[in-house]
Every structure is written in C-alpha cells, then in structure tokens.
Amino acid sequence: MNQCPECGARRFVSKLLVYEVTGYDEGGEQEFRRQHVRAEFEYTCSECQTTLRTLPADRRDYYDEVAVLETERRAALRDQLRQLGRRFWRRLAARTTWLALGLVTLVTGLVIWL
C-alpha cells in the first residue's frame, strides 16, 4: 500500500506516540504520573485525517526518521561551524589590514624622518 485506503492520497504525517502512565494507591489517590515515549509512530493521512498504525509502503519508518534527523543535525552543525569560521577569518583579516596599514605608516614616517 502506498496510498491512503480511504481517499487515495499519498501524503502522510507521522506522530511519535507518547503514553501517559498513572499509578493509583488502594484508596484511589494518584501516586505518580509519568510520560512514556515509545519508538512507535502513528501515521495520519494529510487529506482525510485517517489514522493508520502501519506505514504505507515506500514511506519512512522509525529508523529512517531518526536517520533524517541525524543528517539534518549534522548539516546544521557544519553550517554553524562554517559561519563561525567565516566570522573569525573576517575579523582576523580586518585586524591584519589595520595592523599592516599602521606598520606601513610607521615605516614610511621613519624613512621620511631619517
């Protein structure tokens, strides 16, 4: 299956399922409450909102989702490092230019003065 069984659409939204676990004592009072995230996705058709428990064929599964997120994280990190490097080199170049200009001015002044 590579399309929604209800409307035939081919676009799906995946949602990570989060279960809430609540514990009660003998008197019926709530003892604890915690969320439990499972490595399970629920898929919803973008058109008719039909919920599917299994991913249609040719669509990403949980491990593909994780791989995509990891790839995007690495690309963002590379981009941030690239921008940081550019800023560093621009500042260094600006300072070097002013330092070189000052040194040339100083040498020129000394040559003229002597």
PyMOL CGO cylinders between C-alpha atoms (Angstrom):
from pymol import cmd
from pymol.cgo import CYLINDER

trace = [
    CYLINDER, 0.00, 0.00, 0.00, 1.44, 3.38, -0.98, 0.3, 1, 1, 1, 1, 1, 1,
    CYLINDER, 1.44, 3.38, -0.98, -1.69, 5.49, -0.62, 0.3, 1, 1, 1, 1, 1, 1,
    CYLINDER, -1.69, 5.49, -0.62, -4.47, 6.12, 1.88, 0.3, 1, 1, 1, 1, 1, 1,
    CYLINDER, -4.47, 6.12, 1.88, -7.11, 3.36, 1.78, 0.3, 1, 1, 1, 1, 1, 1,
    CYLINDER, -7.11, 3.36, 1.78, -9.89, 5.91, 2.34, 0.3, 1, 1, 1, 1, 1, 1,
    CYLINDER, -9.89, 5.91, 2.34, -9.18, 8.74, -0.10, 0.3, 1, 1, 1, 1, 1, 1,
    CYLINDER, -9.18, 8.74, -0.10, -6.20, 7.60, -2.16, 0.3, 1, 1, 1, 1, 1, 1,
    CYLINDER, -6.20, 7.60, -2.16, -3.90, 10.47, -1.08, 0.3, 1, 1, 1, 1, 1, 1,
    CYLINDER, -3.90, 10.47, -1.08, -0.16, 9.82, -0.91, 0.3, 1, 1, 1, 1, 1, 1,
    CYLINDER, -0.16, 9.82, -0.91, 0.85, 12.36, 1.78, 0.3, 1, 1, 1, 1, 1, 1,
    CYLINDER, 0.85, 12.36, 1.78, 1.07, 11.31, 5.43, 0.3, 1, 1, 1, 1, 1, 1,
    CYLINDER, 1.07, 11.31, 5.43, 2.04, 12.96, 8.71, 0.3, 1, 1, 1, 1, 1, 1,
    CYLINDER, 2.04, 12.96, 8.71, 3.88, 10.87, 11.28, 0.3, 1, 1, 1, 1, 1, 1,
    CYLINDER, 3.88, 10.87, 11.28, 3.39, 11.39, 15.01, 0.3, 1, 1, 1, 1, 1, 1,
    CYLINDER, 3.39, 11.39, 15.01, 5.53, 9.90, 17.77, 0.3, 1, 1, 1, 1, 1, 1,
    CYLINDER, 5.53, 9.90, 17.77, 3.25, 8.21, 20.28, 0.3, 1, 1, 1, 1, 1, 1,
    CYLINDER, 3.25, 8.21, 20.28, 3.61, 9.25, 23.92, 0.3, 1, 1, 1, 1, 1, 1,
    CYLINDER, 3.61, 9.25, 23.92, 1.81, 7.24, 26.55, 0.3, 1, 1, 1, 1, 1, 1,
    CYLINDER, 1.81, 7.24, 26.55, 0.98, 8.61, 29.97, 0.3, 1, 1, 1, 1, 1, 1,
    CYLINDER, 0.98, 8.61, 29.97, 1.29, 6.15, 32.84, 0.3, 1, 1, 1, 1, 1, 1,
    CYLINDER, 1.29, 6.15, 32.84, -0.60, 6.97, 36.04, 0.3, 1, 1, 1, 1, 1, 1,
    CYLINDER, -0.60, 6.97, 36.04, -0.45, 4.94, 39.24, 0.3, 1, 1, 1, 1, 1, 1,
    CYLINDER, -0.45, 4.94, 39.24, -3.07, 4.91, 41.99, 0.3, 1, 1, 1, 1, 1, 1,
    CYLINDER, -3.07, 4.91, 41.99, -2.92, 3.67, 45.59, 0.3, 1, 1, 1, 1, 1, 1,
    CYLINDER, -2.92, 3.67, 45.59, -5.56, 1.46, 47.27, 0.3, 1, 1, 1, 1, 1, 1,
    CYLINDER, -5.56, 1.46, 47.27, -7.66, 4.48, 48.23, 0.3, 1, 1, 1, 1, 1, 1,
    CYLINDER, -7.66, 4.48, 48.23, -7.87, 5.67, 44.63, 0.3, 1, 1, 1, 1, 1, 1,
    CYLINDER, -7.87, 5.67, 44.63, -5.45, 8.57, 45.13, 0.3, 1, 1, 1, 1, 1, 1,
    CYLINDER, -5.45, 8.57, 45.13, -2.96, 9.26, 42.40, 0.3, 1, 1, 1, 1, 1, 1,
    CYLINDER, -2.96, 9.26, 42.40, 0.55, 8.12, 43.37, 0.3, 1, 1, 1, 1, 1, 1,
    CYLINDER, 0.55, 8.12, 43.37, 2.53, 9.01, 40.28, 0.3, 1, 1, 1, 1, 1, 1,
    CYLINDER, 2.53, 9.01, 40.28, 2.18, 10.19, 36.72, 0.3, 1, 1, 1, 1, 1, 1,
    CYLINDER, 2.18, 10.19, 36.72, 4.83, 9.96, 34.02, 0.3, 1, 1, 1, 1, 1, 1,
    CYLINDER, 4.83, 9.96, 34.02, 5.05, 10.00, 30.27, 0.3, 1, 1, 1, 1, 1, 1,
    CYLINDER, 5.05, 10.00, 30.27, 6.43, 7.04, 28.44, 0.3, 1, 1, 1, 1, 1, 1,
    CYLINDER, 6.43, 7.04, 28.44, 7.73, 7.67, 24.93, 0.3, 1, 1, 1, 1, 1, 1,
    CYLINDER, 7.73, 7.67, 24.93, 7.76, 4.65, 22.67, 0.3, 1, 1, 1, 1, 1, 1,
    CYLINDER, 7.76, 4.65, 22.67, 9.60, 4.22, 19.42, 0.3, 1, 1, 1, 1, 1, 1,
    CYLINDER, 9.60, 4.22, 19.42, 6.31, 3.94, 17.61, 0.3, 1, 1, 1, 1, 1, 1,
    CYLINDER, 6.31, 3.94, 17.61, 4.71, 6.22, 15.09, 0.3, 1, 1, 1, 1, 1, 1,
    CYLINDER, 4.71, 6.22, 15.09, 1.13, 6.80, 14.14, 0.3, 1, 1, 1, 1, 1, 1,
    CYLINDER, 1.13, 6.80, 14.14, 0.51, 7.92, 10.58, 0.3, 1, 1, 1, 1, 1, 1,
    CYLINDER, 0.51, 7.92, 10.58, -2.29, 10.27, 9.56, 0.3, 1, 1, 1, 1, 1, 1,
    CYLINDER, -2.29, 10.27, 9.56, -3.42, 10.97, 6.01, 0.3, 1, 1, 1, 1, 1, 1,
    CYLINDER, -3.42, 10.97, 6.01, -2.90, 14.65, 5.19, 0.3, 1, 1, 1, 1, 1, 1,
    CYLINDER, -2.90, 14.65, 5.19, -6.15, 14.82, 3.21, 0.3, 1, 1, 1, 1, 1, 1,
    CYLINDER, -6.15, 14.82, 3.21, -8.85, 12.89, 5.11, 0.3, 1, 1, 1, 1, 1, 1,
    CYLINDER, -8.85, 12.89, 5.11, -7.12, 12.56, 8.53, 0.3, 1, 1, 1, 1, 1, 1,
    CYLINDER, -7.12, 12.56, 8.53, -7.47, 8.75, 8.53, 0.3, 1, 1, 1, 1, 1, 1,
    CYLINDER, -7.47, 8.75, 8.53, -5.16, 7.26, 11.18, 0.3, 1, 1, 1, 1, 1, 1,
    CYLINDER, -5.16, 7.26, 11.18, -3.00, 4.30, 10.23, 0.3, 1, 1, 1, 1, 1, 1,
    CYLINDER, -3.00, 4.30, 10.23, -0.90, 2.20, 12.59, 0.3, 1, 1, 1, 1, 1, 1,
    CYLINDER, -0.90, 2.20, 12.59, 1.38, 0.88, 9.88, 0.3, 1, 1, 1, 1, 1, 1,
    CYLINDER, 1.38, 0.88, 9.88, 3.32, 2.98, 7.49, 0.3, 1, 1, 1, 1, 1, 1,
    CYLINDER, 3.32, 2.98, 7.49, 2.24, 2.70, 3.87, 0.3, 1, 1, 1, 1, 1, 1,
    CYLINDER, 2.24, 2.70, 3.87, 4.77, 1.11, 1.53, 0.3, 1, 1, 1, 1, 1, 1,
    CYLINDER, 4.77, 1.11, 1.53, 7.52, 3.37, 0.23, 0.3, 1, 1, 1, 1, 1, 1,
    CYLINDER, 7.52, 3.37, 0.23, 7.26, 5.66, 3.25, 0.3, 1, 1, 1, 1, 1, 1,
    CYLINDER, 7.26, 5.66, 3.25, 9.78, 6.24, 6.02, 0.3, 1, 1, 1, 1, 1, 1,
    CYLINDER, 9.78, 6.24, 6.02, 9.80, 4.07, 9.13, 0.3, 1, 1, 1, 1, 1, 1,
    CYLINDER, 9.80, 4.07, 9.13, 11.10, 4.94, 12.60, 0.3, 1, 1, 1, 1, 1, 1,
    CYLINDER, 11.10, 4.94, 12.60, 14.76, 4.31, 11.76, 0.3, 1, 1, 1, 1, 1, 1,
    CYLINDER, 14.76, 4.31, 11.76, 14.52, 6.38, 8.60, 0.3, 1, 1, 1, 1, 1, 1,
    CYLINDER, 14.52, 6.38, 8.60, 13.04, 9.23, 10.66, 0.3, 1, 1, 1, 1, 1, 1,
    CYLINDER, 13.04, 9.23, 10.66, 15.97, 9.03, 13.09, 0.3, 1, 1, 1, 1, 1, 1,
    CYLINDER, 15.97, 9.03, 13.09, 18.47, 8.94, 10.22, 0.3, 1, 1, 1, 1, 1, 1,
    CYLINDER, 18.47, 8.94, 10.22, 16.89, 12.01, 8.63, 0.3, 1, 1, 1, 1, 1, 1,
    CYLINDER, 16.89, 12.01, 8.63, 17.00, 13.91, 11.93, 0.3, 1, 1, 1, 1, 1, 1,
    CYLINDER, 17.00, 13.91, 11.93, 20.65, 12.93, 12.45, 0.3, 1, 1, 1, 1, 1, 1,
    CYLINDER, 20.65, 12.93, 12.45, 21.54, 14.05, 8.92, 0.3, 1, 1, 1, 1, 1, 1,
    CYLINDER, 21.54, 14.05, 8.92, 19.79, 17.39, 9.46, 0.3, 1, 1, 1, 1, 1, 1,
    CYLINDER, 19.79, 17.39, 9.46, 21.58, 17.86, 12.81, 0.3, 1, 1, 1, 1, 1, 1,
    CYLINDER, 21.58, 17.86, 12.81, 24.97, 17.21, 11.23, 0.3, 1, 1, 1, 1, 1, 1,
    CYLINDER, 24.97, 17.21, 11.23, 24.23, 19.60, 8.36, 0.3, 1, 1, 1, 1, 1, 1,
    CYLINDER, 24.23, 19.60, 8.36, 23.17, 22.33, 10.83, 0.3, 1, 1, 1, 1, 1, 1,
    CYLINDER, 23.17, 22.33, 10.83, 26.34, 21.79, 12.86, 0.3, 1, 1, 1, 1, 1, 1,
    CYLINDER, 26.34, 21.79, 12.86, 28.52, 22.01, 9.73, 0.3, 1, 1, 1, 1, 1, 1,
    CYLINDER, 28.52, 22.01, 9.73, 26.71, 25.22, 8.72, 0.3, 1, 1, 1, 1, 1, 1,
    CYLINDER, 26.71, 25.22, 8.72, 27.24, 26.77, 12.16, 0.3, 1, 1, 1, 1, 1, 1,
    CYLINDER, 27.24, 26.77, 12.16, 30.94, 25.87, 12.15, 0.3, 1, 1, 1, 1, 1, 1,
    CYLINDER, 30.94, 25.87, 12.15, 31.31, 27.25, 8.62, 0.3, 1, 1, 1, 1, 1, 1,
    CYLINDER, 31.31, 27.25, 8.62, 29.71, 30.55, 9.65, 0.3, 1, 1, 1, 1, 1, 1,
    CYLINDER, 29.71, 30.55, 9.65, 31.87, 30.74, 12.78, 0.3, 1, 1, 1, 1, 1, 1,
    CYLINDER, 31.87, 30.74, 12.78, 34.99, 30.17, 10.68, 0.3, 1, 1, 1, 1, 1, 1,
    CYLINDER, 34.99, 30.17, 10.68, 33.99, 32.87, 8.22, 0.3, 1, 1, 1, 1, 1, 1,
    CYLINDER, 33.99, 32.87, 8.22, 33.38, 35.38, 11.03, 0.3, 1, 1, 1, 1, 1, 1,
    CYLINDER, 33.38, 35.38, 11.03, 36.74, 34.51, 12.59, 0.3, 1, 1, 1, 1, 1, 1,
    CYLINDER, 36.74, 34.51, 12.59, 38.64, 34.97, 9.30, 0.3, 1, 1, 1, 1, 1, 1,
    CYLINDER, 38.64, 34.97, 9.30, 36.84, 38.24, 8.53, 0.3, 1, 1, 1, 1, 1, 1,
    CYLINDER, 36.84, 38.24, 8.53, 37.75, 39.67, 11.92, 0.3, 1, 1, 1, 1, 1, 1,
    CYLINDER, 37.75, 39.67, 11.92, 41.32, 38.45, 11.59, 0.3, 1, 1, 1, 1, 1, 1,
    CYLINDER, 41.32, 38.45, 11.59, 41.60, 39.93, 8.10, 0.3, 1, 1, 1, 1, 1, 1,
    CYLINDER, 41.60, 39.93, 8.10, 40.20, 43.27, 9.29, 0.3, 1, 1, 1, 1, 1, 1,
    CYLINDER, 40.20, 43.27, 9.29, 42.66, 43.43, 12.18, 0.3, 1, 1, 1, 1, 1, 1,
    CYLINDER, 42.66, 43.43, 12.18, 45.55, 42.32, 9.98, 0.3, 1, 1, 1, 1, 1, 1,
    CYLINDER, 45.55, 42.32, 9.98, 44.69, 45.02, 7.44, 0.3, 1, 1, 1, 1, 1, 1,
    CYLINDER, 44.69, 45.02, 7.44, 44.68, 47.74, 10.09, 0.3, 1, 1, 1, 1, 1, 1,
    CYLINDER, 44.68, 47.74, 10.09, 47.88, 46.35, 11.61, 0.3, 1, 1, 1, 1, 1, 1,
    CYLINDER, 47.88, 46.35, 11.61, 49.60, 46.26, 8.19, 0.3, 1, 1, 1, 1, 1, 1,
    CYLINDER, 49.60, 46.26, 8.19, 48.39, 49.79, 7.40, 0.3, 1, 1, 1, 1, 1, 1,
    CYLINDER, 48.39, 49.79, 7.40, 49.73, 51.05, 10.72, 0.3, 1, 1, 1, 1, 1, 1,
    CYLINDER, 49.73, 51.05, 10.72, 53.06, 49.30, 10.18, 0.3, 1, 1, 1, 1, 1, 1,
    CYLINDER, 53.06, 49.30, 10.18, 53.41, 50.76, 6.65, 0.3, 1, 1, 1, 1, 1, 1,
    CYLINDER, 53.41, 50.76, 6.65, 52.58, 54.22, 8.01, 0.3, 1, 1, 1, 1, 1, 1,
    CYLINDER, 52.58, 54.22, 8.01, 55.15, 53.86, 10.79, 0.3, 1, 1, 1, 1, 1, 1,
    CYLINDER, 55.15, 53.86, 10.79, 57.89, 52.67, 8.41, 0.3, 1, 1, 1, 1, 1, 1,
    CYLINDER, 57.89, 52.67, 8.41, 57.07, 55.43, 5.91, 0.3, 1, 1, 1, 1, 1, 1,
    CYLINDER, 57.07, 55.43, 5.91, 57.22, 58.02, 8.68, 0.3, 1, 1, 1, 1, 1, 1,
    CYLINDER, 57.22, 58.02, 8.68, 60.57, 56.72, 9.90, 0.3, 1, 1, 1, 1, 1, 1,
    CYLINDER, 60.57, 56.72, 9.90, 62.03, 56.69, 6.37, 0.3, 1, 1, 1, 1, 1, 1,
    CYLINDER, 62.03, 56.69, 6.37, 60.86, 60.26, 5.74, 0.3, 1, 1, 1, 1, 1, 1,
    CYLINDER, 60.86, 60.26, 5.74, 62.07, 61.47, 9.15, 0.3, 1, 1, 1, 1, 1, 1,
    CYLINDER, 62.07, 61.47, 9.15, 65.52, 59.96, 8.74, 0.3, 1, 1, 1, 1, 1, 1,
]
cmd.load_cgo(trace, "trace")
